[in-house]
């Protein structure tokens, strides 16, 4: 899916959220990355195969 040089990290790599944004919808709270990952404003993610990544919220002190 990625045509950038160097290519964006794959959706299954640990740094997958470093891929370039190809669609940005702040009014809806999500963005689509070049590798097919959808990231949400609450830091949750939806991976291309349908698996979800729970939001990473800061610990309360």
C-alpha positions as CSV (number, residue, x, y, z in Angstrom):
1,X,0.0,0.0,0.0
2,X,2.9,2.4,0.7
3,X,4.8,4.0,-2.1
4,X,6.9,6.3,0.0
5,X,10.7,6.1,0.2
6,X,11.7,4.9,2.7
7,X,8.5,2.8,3.0
8,X,6.3,3.3,6.0
9,X,6.4,0.6,8.8
10,X,4.0,-2.3,8.2
11,X,0.8,-2.5,10.2
12,X,2.1,-5.5,12.2
13,X,5.4,-3.8,13.2
14,X,5.9,-2.3,16.7
15,X,6.2,1.2,15.2
16,X,3.2,1.0,12.9
17,X,1.8,4.3,14.1
18,X,4.9,6.1,12.6
19,X,3.4,5.7,9.0
20,X,2.3,8.7,7.1
21,X,-1.3,10.0,7.4
22,X,-3.2,9.6,4.1
23,X,-6.7,10.7,5.4
24,X,-7.2,13.1,8.4
25,X,-10.7,13.6,9.8
26,X,-10.3,15.6,13.1
27,X,-14.1,16.4,13.1
28,X,-14.7,12.6,13.4
29,X,-11.7,11.8,15.6
30,X,-9.8,9.5,13.4
31,X,-7.0,9.3,10.8
32,X,-6.0,6.6,8.2
33,X,-2.3,5.8,8.0
34,X,-0.5,4.7,4.8
35,X,-0.2,1.1,6.2
36,X,-4.0,0.7,6.6
37,X,-4.1,1.4,10.4
38,X,-6.9,3.7,11.6
39,X,-5.9,5.8,14.6
40,X,-8.4,7.5,16.9
41,X,-8.0,10.7,18.9
42,X,-8.2,8.7,22.2
43,X,-5.1,6.8,21.0
44,X,-7.0,3.6,20.2
45,X,-6.3,1.9,16.9
46,X,-8.0,-0.4,14.4
47,X,-5.5,-2.6,12.4
48,X,-6.2,-3.7,8.8
49,X,-7.1,-7.3,9.7
50,X,-9.8,-6.0,12.2
51,X,-7.8,-6.4,15.5
52,X,-8.1,-3.4,17.9
53,X,-5.5,-1.8,20.0
54,X,-6.9,-0.3,23.3
55,X,-6.2,3.4,24.0
56,X,-3.0,4.1,25.9
57,X,-4.2,6.5,28.5
58,X,-1.8,8.1,31.0
59,X,-1.8,6.7,34.5
60,X,-3.5,8.8,37.2
61,X,-1.1,9.9,39.9
